[in-house]
């Protein structure tokens, strides 16, 4: 009898179903919010494919592998450094509104999903530098700069605005990062380019020579990828699957970018008598950067105006930086992320539907926005300037002239992205030394720095 009871008890033990708590509305909402942030994080991660395509397409073929490696290393370095130091400095307990003091290595933090979302943002800031310094910076120097940016410099800015720091206490608004991410990256890129100097052949006396990119279709694909990922960049910054706010944020993101494409296209047609493809593509990115700060604070109509202004500002900004300042930025990153980032941040002072000047508010918000922009530019310039100065004192951050002419793919990696010489020489095997063959090989290699006839005066 005892044996039968024991067997029956064991049967009940192994077949019993544990009682599960019924899901509540709050638990379901929390789950949906968490999944939305994760999806948005993946979209932002995918933006790095877009950056890689834009940067490689807008530069010469002999530097393609180097750019791809920089983008892969950027996301990897940023993820590790942000885990070790950056996240704690950005979102830890505030020390006088300046920097976070705990949460390093995620100690005591349970919001791992939020960490992932912010980590890919940190990498986005760093990769802006990659395009501006393309074709002439040593990979080792770029990696050191990435370490400092993602580990310390960017998190400090993030703490000021998103981590409860002094700018947030003043009422500074940057919903998704026009200043925190984009202006920070562009300011660092500007300082780096000042140290580097222009590419060989970019300037001849008072003339600015155009050094065309080798694959504009790849660049255009990159812009589409960035545009797509930007819906997660801005939409995910809601940090919740808000059925009212998320669609509105995505809508103004779409319309601002579209307006910027139109304004940059028609403005280049007016200014240069034809629509400029590369400037129009960058116009889309300018509109996206411009709306990022205020995507939760401006009206649909306001977003269109912000985009229209950003498109024109991008065109004039690229020209001003290249011609007047003689700063060589191969992909226009400084104008896209810097000038349009400033515009998008300051525009909140006019278009914020609650306190903007165009909605009955006073100039206080506009003043706070301008102060925030100035403070971030000052911090980035001093910090990254000091870092690059020290690196440059130890060893030049720029490759040699020979390596630059040969291309960074060969000098830094001992390989090339495209195996086209063999194809060209084989197809013209009967006359491999003809002028046609040599010129075609030269163009496909992208080894020449001879400027095209198109010049800015």
N, C-alpha and C positions, 0 to 999 in steps of 0.2 A: 504494500500500500504506500509506504513511504517513498519507494522508488518511483511509483506512478505519479505521486504528487510532485516530486522533484523534477521529473521529465516535463510535466505540464507547466510548472513554473518557469522552467527554462524556455519552453516554447513561447510563453507569453512575453518573456523578457526580450527575446530576439525578434518577435513580430510586432511589438508595440510601436506605435507611431508617436513621436514626440509632439507635444502640443505646440503649435506655432502661434505667435502673437499675430493677430489680425493687423494688416497694414493700416496705418492711419493716413489722413490727408496730408499731415505734416511730413511723415516719412516718405510718402510718394513724391511730394514736392521736392524734398531734399535730394532724393535719388535722381529726379529729372534734372534738377539744377546742376548736380554734379556731373551728369552725363553730358549736358550741354557745354559745360566748361571744358570737359575732356575733348569733345568733338572740336570745339573752337581751338584748343591747344594744338590738335593735329593739323588743323587748317593753317595755323601760324607756322608750325613746323614745315609744312609743305611750301610756305612762302620762300624758304631758303633755296628750293629748287628754282624758283622764279628769279631770285637774286643771282644765282649762278648763271642762268641763261642770259639775263640782261647784261651782266658784266662781261661774260665771254663773247656774246654777240656784238656788243658795242666796242670791242677792242680787237686787236689783231690776232690772227690765228696762232702765231708763234707763242702766245702767252695763255692759251686756253687751259692747258693742264694746270698751270700755276693758279689760275683763278678758281678752277674746280677744287683743287686741294685746299685753298684758303677757305672756301665755303664749308667744306667738310670738316676741316679743323676748327673753324669758328664755332659751329654748333656743338662740337664735342668738347672743346675747351670751356665754352660758356656753361654747358650743363654741369660739368664737374666743379668748376670754380664757384658757380652760383650756389651749388649744393653746399660746398665747404664754407664759403664766407658770404657771398652776395646776398642770399635770401635773408640771413640774419641781420646784416647791415641795413637792409632795406625795410624789413618788416618786424624786426625785433623791438623790444621796449626802447622807447625814444630817450636819448640823452640830450636834453635841452633842445629838442626839435631838430638836431643835426644829423644823428646817425643811430641805427639800431644797435643794441648791445647784447642780444641773446638770440637763440634760435639757430645757432650755427650747427651744421650737419643735421638740421631739422630736429634738434633736440627739443623735446617738449611740444612739438608741433604735430598735429593730426591732419592738417589740411594739405595733404600731399598733392591732391589734384590742383590746388591753387598754386603750389610750388611749381609744378610742371608748366602750368600756363605762364607763370612769370619767368621761368627759365628760358623759354623760347623767345620771350620778349627781349631778355637780356642779350641773347645771341643776335637778334635783329638789330639792336643798337650797334653791336660790334661790326656786323657785316657791311654796314653802310660805309665804313672806312675802306673796306676791301676794294670797292669799285673806284674810289677816288685816287687811290695810290697804285692802281694797276699799272703793270708793264715796267716798273722800275724799283720797287721796294723788295728788299730781301725777305724771304719767307720767314726766317728766324726773327727778324725785327717785327714783322707783322704779328707773329705769334706772341711775342712779349707784350706788345701793345694790347692785344686781345685779352691776355691774362689780366692786365691792370684794369682795363675798361670793365670787363665783366665781373671781376672780383671785388673791385673797390669803387671806381669812379662813378659808373652808372648806378650802382645801388645807393650811393649817397643822394644823387638827384632823385631817385625813386622814393627814398625815405622822406625827403622834403615835401613831396607832392602826394604820394599814395600811402606812406607809412606813418602818417600823423605828425609830420615835421612842420617846420615853421611856415612854409609856404601854404600848406593846407589850412593852417590856423588863420592865415590872413584871408582865406577865401579864394585862393588861386584855383582855377578850373582847368583841368587837362584830363578829360574823361578816359581817353584811350592812348594818349602818348605823343601828340604832335611835338611837344617839348621834351618830355621825359625820355622818349625813345629816339625820335627822329632828329630833333634839333641837337640833342646830345651827341648822336653819331656824326652829324654833319659838322658840328663845331670841332670835334676831334679830328675829323677828316681834313678840315681846312688847315688846322695847325700842322698836321702830318705832311700835307702837300707843300706848305711853306718851307718846311725843312728839306723836303725832297727836291723841289724844283721841277721844272717842266721836263717832259720827255724830249729826247733828242729829235730835232726837226720840227718841233711844235711852233717855235717862234723864229722868224727871220727878220732881223731888224725891227721895224714897226709893224710887221704883218703877222697875222695869226694863221698858220697853216692848218687845214683840216686833215686829221689823220683818221680816215674812215674805219669803222668797224668791219669785221670780216663776214658777219652773218646777221643781218638785220632781221630776217625771219625768226631766227632763234631768239633774238632780243625781244621781238614782238610776242613770241610764245611766253617768254619770261614775264612780260607785262601782264598778259592774261592770267598767268598763274598767280602773280602778286595780287591782282584785282580780285580774283576768286578767294585767295587766302585772307584778304583784307576783311571780308565779311565775318570771318572768325576773329580777326584782330580787333575790330570794333565791336561786333556783336557779342563776342565772348567777354568783353570788358564789363558787361552788365553783371557778370558773375552769378546769373540766375536766368532760368528759362522764362523770363517775364513775357507773357503773351502780348502785352502792349508795347513795352519798351524795345524788345529785340527786333520786331519787324520795323519799327520806326527807325532804329539805328541803322539797320541794313538798307532801308529805303534811302535815307539821306546819304549814305555811303555810295550807293549806286548813282544817285543823281548828281552829287558833287563831282565824281570822277567823269561822268558823261559830259557835264557842262564844261569841265576843264579840257577834255578832248576837243570839243567843238571850238572853244575859245582859242586854244593854242593852234589848232588847224587853220582857222580863219585868220587869226592874227599873223601867222607866218605867211599865209597867202597874201595878206595886205602888205606885210613888211618886205618879204623876199620874192613876191610875185609868183610863188608856188607854195603848195602845202609841203612843209618839211616833215618827212616821216619820223625821224628820230626825235625831234622836238615834240611832235604830236604824241608819240608813245610816252615820252617823259611827262607830257602834260597830264596824261591819265594818272600817273603816280603823284604828280603835284596836287591834283584834285583830291586824291585819297589822303595824302598827308595833311592837306588843308582842313579836311573835315574831321580828322581823327580827334582833335581836342574837344570839339563841340558837338559831336555826333549825338549826344543825349540832351543837348541844351538848346539847339537851334531848330527853327521851323524848317519844313520842306523847302519853302521858298528861299529862306536864308541859306540853306545848303547849296542851292543852285547858284546864288550870287557868290558865295564863297568859292565854289568851283570855277566860275567864270573868271574871277579875279586871279585865282591860282594859276590858271592856264596861261594868261598873259604874263603874270609875274615870272613864271617859269621861263618863258621865252626870253624876256628881257634879262632875267637873272643869269642865265647861261651866257648870254652875250657880255654882260657886265663883268662877270667873273673871268671869262676868257680874255676879253679884249682890254678892259680897263685895268683890272687887277693883275692880269697875266698869270693867273693861277690855273694850272693845267689839270682839269678833272675829266678824264676820258669818258665817263658815263653820265656826267651832270648830277652826281649825287649831292653835291653841296647845295646846288640850287633847288633840287627836288625836296630834299629832306630838311635843309636849313632855312632857306628863304620862305618856302611854302609852310614849313613848320612854324616859323615866326608869325606869318600871316594868319594861319589857322588858330593860333593861340590868342593873338591880339583881337582877331575877329569876334571872339566871344564877347568882348567888351561892347561890341555893337549889336550882335545878333542874339545874345542870350535872351530867351523869351521871358525871363523873370526880371533880370536886372540890367539888361543891355541898353545902351543909349537909344537905340531905335525902338525900344519898347517901354520908354518912360523912365528908365533908370538914370542914375547920375554917372559921373566919370570915375567913380571909385573902383568899380570892377575893371575898367580899362586900365587904370593905373596899376592895380595889383597884377594884371596879366603882363603888362610891360615890365614890371619889376621882376616877375618870375623869369621872363625871358632873359633879362639882363643878368640876373644872378646865375642862371644855368650856364650861359655863355662864358661868364667870368670864371666860374669854377672849372668848367671843362678846359678852357684855354690855359689856365694856370697849371692845373694838375697834369693834363696830358702833355702840355708843353715841357714841363719839368722832366717828365718820364722820357720823352723822346730826346730831349737834350742829353740826358745821362746815357741813354743807349747809344746815341750818335757819338758821344765822346769816347766810349769804349771801342766801338766799331761802326763804321759808316752804315747807315740804314739803307743806303742806295747801292744797287749792284753796279759793277763796273760798266764802262761804256761798251766794252766788247760783249759782255753778257747781255746788255740791253739790246744791242743790235742783233745778236744771235737769237734772242728770245729767251724768256725765263723758263719755258718748257724744257729747253735743252740744258741751260746753265744750272737750273735748280733741281731738275728731275731726270735729266739724261734721256728724255724721250720727247716725242711730238704727239699732238692730238690727232693729226691727220696725216695719213701716209699717201700723199698725192704725187710726190716727185717721181716715184717709180712708174705710176700710171701715165704721167705726162711724157716721160722719157721713152716709155715703151711704145706709146701711140705715135710718137714721132721719131722712132728708132732710126729711120733712114736719114734724118737730118737733126740730130739731137742738139747741134750747136747753132742752129739758126736763130735769128733774132726773135722769131715767133716763139720758139721753144723756151728760150731764156726768159723772155718777158712773161710767158704764161707760168713758168716755174716760179718766177719772182713773185707774181701776184698771188699764186696759190700758197706759197710759203708765208707771205706776209712779212718777209724779211726786210723789205725796203722801207726806209723812212723818208723817201723822197716825197715832198708834199704834193697834194693834188693841186690843180689849177684854181680850185675854189679857195678863196681867202677872205678873211674879214679885215677890213681896214679901220 
